[in-house]
């Protein structure tokens, strides 16, 4: 494809940047050697990673190195036309496909990607269903005047394909190439624009206040860390970088926002307070492990009581309790198997670059020379020099 908006543009560069399998293995090892928490998730991106015949082998390498979530970013073309290649990726251990999905018609695709894609996306979803693959993220490059009227319909599409789709990730277009100040001002879509459009196009069902900044979930990680006694990834990114909520699908074509099932604020406050109680270990509790275990049991009972009080759906009480008790990828996957995440990631460009956001970045590129560079600075500053 020749996407006019792609970060990686081999046609413009005049050559193809493609690391060898050995280089990629070293890059993956570098991520896993991070301390205090080895990188838990990795995404194979591009360009288009499915153009590589050895991608299934790379997925296997990532799994062997201990990555808990291995994603493949794709336009869907190869897997739509070659179900056997799709099955190879599934069997190799791909956990999620990050599917380019800019709308439900071909107009947006022609504008943003240079070709019609409606039938490709439909076939990709069908092939995933055929091979039993159940974790696809619909990734929307949100562009003013092109596809910003389709958000409500995209949510409905995800609900209709709930057996395969696990997330909608909206990415307002980033002006990482040549753009005048006037063009940026005219075409910029902000996170607030996104949540306002979502409320409008879902007829008030997904309200603006239902979307929480990514770091608001830090109390969940902190509680699990203290409870399990082991380091966990903490999504402490800047609040301007992204927002999200969940919807619970009823199986009959409808859905309920999770905010109407769970008192989110009350639950987060409880978890934050409980984590602080567990961390504040007294001198006698350091001496006596039995006394500390009794304290943990008391805190656990308190958390379960709060879940019972603030979660209004019996099924979700048990799922959330499982996530908090186990703090494992499997428990989290079980939770995501019952919901669809609706999220927005607002990447920076030269026009809105913010060093404070950059310092708190949680998405990075691993490079062949050993550097690990934050996503937005790589695409805004470093990409041309590296590739």
RAUR-V276811 format. One record per residue. N is the residue number from 1. PHI is phi as a letter, one per 30 degrees, with the letter a starting at -180 (none if undefined). Layout:
BEGIN
N|PHI ; N|PHI
END
This chain:
BEGIN
1|none ; 2|b ; 3|d ; 4|d ; 5|c ; 6|d ; 7|d ; 8|c ; 9|b ; 10|d ; 11|d ; 12|d ; 13|d ; 14|i ; 15|a ; 16|c ; 17|d ; 18|b ; 19|d ; 20|d ; 21|d ; 22|d ; 23|d ; 24|d ; 25|d ; 26|d ; 27|d ; 28|d ; 29|d ; 30|d ; 31|d ; 32|d ; 33|d ; 34|d ; 35|b ; 36|d ; 37|b ; 38|e ; 39|e ; 40|d ; 41|b ; 42|b ; 43|b ; 44|d ; 45|b ; 46|a ; 47|h ; 48|b ; 49|d ; 50|d ; 51|d ; 52|d ; 53|d ; 54|c ; 55|e ; 56|e ; 57|d ; 58|d ; 59|d ; 60|d ; 61|d ; 62|d ; 63|d ; 64|d ; 65|d ; 66|j ; 67|d ; 68|d ; 69|b ; 70|c ; 71|c ; 72|b ; 73|d ; 74|a ; 75|d ; 76|i ; 77|d ; 78|d ; 79|d ; 80|d ; 81|c ; 82|b ; 83|d ; 84|d ; 85|d ; 86|e ; 87|d ; 88|d ; 89|d ; 90|d ; 91|d ; 92|d ; 93|j ; 94|d ; 95|c ; 96|b ; 97|c ; 98|c ; 99|c ; 100|e ; 101|a ; 102|c ; 103|l ; 104|c ; 105|c ; 106|d ; 107|d ; 108|d ; 109|d ; 110|d ; 111|d ; 112|c ; 113|c ; 114|i ; 115|a ; 116|d ; 117|b ; 118|e ; 119|d ; 120|d ; 121|d ; 122|d ; 123|d ; 124|d ; 125|d ; 126|d ; 127|d ; 128|d ; 129|d ; 130|d ; 131|c ; 132|i ; 133|c ; 134|b ; 135|b ; 136|c ; 137|c ; 138|d ; 139|c ; 140|c ; 141|d ; 142|d ; 143|b ; 144|d ; 145|i ; 146|c ; 147|b ; 148|d ; 149|c ; 150|c ; 151|d ; 152|d ; 153|d ; 154|d ; 155|e ; 156|d ; 157|d ; 158|d ; 159|d ; 160|d ; 161|c ; 162|e ; 163|d ; 164|c ; 165|d ; 166|c ; 167|a ; 168|c ; 169|c ; 170|d ; 171|b ; 172|e ; 173|e ; 174|c ; 175|c ; 176|c ; 177|c ; 178|d ; 179|a ; 180|d ; 181|e ; 182|d ; 183|d ; 184|d ; 185|d ; 186|d ; 187|c ; 188|d ; 189|c ; 190|c ; 191|d ; 192|d ; 193|e ; 194|e ; 195|d ; 196|d ; 197|d ; 198|d ; 199|d ; 200|d ; 201|d ; 202|c ; 203|h ; 204|i ; 205|d ; 206|c ; 207|d ; 208|e ; 209|d ; 210|d ; 211|c ; 212|c ; 213|d ; 214|e ; 215|d ; 216|d ; 217|d ; 218|e ; 219|e ; 220|d ; 221|d ; 222|d ; 223|d ; 224|d ; 225|e ; 226|d ; 227|d ; 228|d ; 229|i ; 230|b ; 231|d ; 232|b ; 233|d ; 234|b ; 235|d ; 236|c ; 237|d ; 238|d ; 239|d ; 240|d ; 241|d ; 242|a ; 243|b ; 244|a ; 245|b ; 246|b ; 247|b ; 248|c ; 249|d ; 250|c ; 251|i ; 252|c ; 253|i ; 254|c ; 255|a ; 256|b ; 257|e ; 258|d ; 259|d ; 260|c ; 261|c ; 262|b ; 263|d ; 264|e ; 265|d ; 266|d ; 267|d ; 268|d ; 269|d ; 270|d ; 271|d ; 272|d ; 273|d ; 274|d ; 275|d ; 276|d ; 277|d ; 278|d ; 279|d ; 280|d ; 281|d ; 282|d ; 283|d ; 284|d ; 285|d ; 286|d ; 287|d ; 288|c ; 289|d ; 290|d ; 291|d ; 292|d ; 293|d ; 294|d ; 295|d ; 296|d ; 297|d ; 298|d ; 299|d ; 300|e ; 301|d ; 302|d ; 303|d ; 304|d ; 305|d ; 306|d ; 307|d ; 308|d ; 309|d ; 310|c ; 311|c ; 312|c ; 313|b ; 314|e ; 315|d ; 316|d ; 317|d ; 318|d ; 319|d ; 320|d ; 321|d ; 322|d ; 323|d ; 324|d ; 325|d ; 326|d ; 327|h ; 328|c ; 329|d ; 330|d ; 331|d ; 332|d ; 333|d ; 334|d ; 335|d ; 336|d ; 337|d ; 338|c ; 339|b ; 340|b ; 341|d ; 342|c ; 343|b ; 344|b ; 345|c ; 346|c ; 347|d ; 348|d ; 349|b ; 350|d ; 351|d ; 352|b ; 353|d ; 354|b ; 355|d ; 356|d ; 357|d ; 358|d ; 359|d ; 360|c ; 361|d ; 362|c ; 363|b ; 364|b ; 365|c ; 366|c ; 367|c ; 368|e ; 369|d ; 370|j ; 371|d ; 372|b ; 373|c ; 374|e ; 375|e ; 376|d ; 377|d ; 378|d ; 379|d ; 380|c ; 381|c ; 382|c ; 383|e ; 384|d ; 385|d ; 386|d ; 387|c
END
